[in-house]
Every structure is written in structure tokens, then in C-alpha cells.
Amino acid sequence: MVAVHKAAWLLLLLLAACAQQPPAPEPEPAPEPAVERKMESQPLKYLKGRTLKPQPTRPLDVRSRCTHRDAVGTRTSLNLQVKQAEVKVFDARVDIPKRGACRFNLKDFRQVATLPNVLLEAKNGSGCSVRMWEQGPRVTIAFNNCPAACEGQAFDYLWPIMVEAKSGRCF
């Protein structure tokens, strides 16, 4: 029986040695060089047919003495005068319910830029900055890196102040 097993193994080995290897796959042809297509700008469907012009770069002129309360109870009080991009008066207070208040006063800042945006930087070196710019009929007053000017976590909830340039109304 052992001889039969040996013979079967020998026959199996012989057949395996005689078996042909499958042919090696042919190499794929090199891809054709890509044709560079020039991308063309397409107008957004909502802008098609509209004549939009860039906001002109001009010195900011705005005067506002306003208070505003929004739907969630945030109260804003602003006294602002900017003449020919020079800030003359800036006093802002924003009270955020259950968070605290933020206060900004011109005496704590120095003006470092006038065009295209008015930029105030904190004198104490904290990195706090206040930027003002015109956006259509409105002026935006935005605060950056100013948690020291606020109580608690109020700065995390502080939004820019918007002022209607002609009437001085804030919202």
C-alpha cells in the first residue's frame, strides 16, 4: 500500500512538472498623452444677466448713535463717528444674555489703517482688533481676538455690529 501511495505521488509530481505555465499577461499599452483642456469660467445661474459692480474703495464716512435689541435679547449700544476714514468717536457695548458683556472704547485702541478698511488695534498688545468697512448701504463693525474686552464667554457669542450708513440705525 505504501508503494501505491509512493507511485501516486510520483505520478502527481511528474504531471505537475509537465504542466505548462499560464502565459504571462501582455503589458498594457502606454496611455495616450492627456490633452490639456482650457477651463472656462461659467457664470453662476443666479448672477446671469445681472450687472454687479465692485464696491468702490473710498474713505469711510459714518455717524451713528444707536441702540438695538435682537430677538434673543442681545442689546447693542453704539456711539460711532468716522470722518474720511479717521475714527473720531467709538464706544460700543454689547450685552449678551446669560453670557456677559463686551465693551470697546476708542481710548483703548490706536488706528493702524484707513483704506480699504478702517482697522483699530488694542494698545495693550492683546491682539484685539476692530475692523470697519462699507458693504453696500451698510457699515460692518467686526471684532477679532478680543476676549479680554468681554466678561465670561461673551466674546464667543459676539457678532459684528451692522449700521445703516445713511440713517445711522444699528442692527
Secondary structure, DSSP 8 states (H G I E B T S, - for coil): -HHHHHHHHHHHHHHHHHS-------------------------TTTTT------------EEEEEEEE-TT--EEEEEEEEETTEEEEEEEEEEETTTEEEEEEGGGEEEEE-SSSEEEEETTSS--EEEEEEETTEEEEEEES-GGGBSTTGGGG---EEEETTT--B-
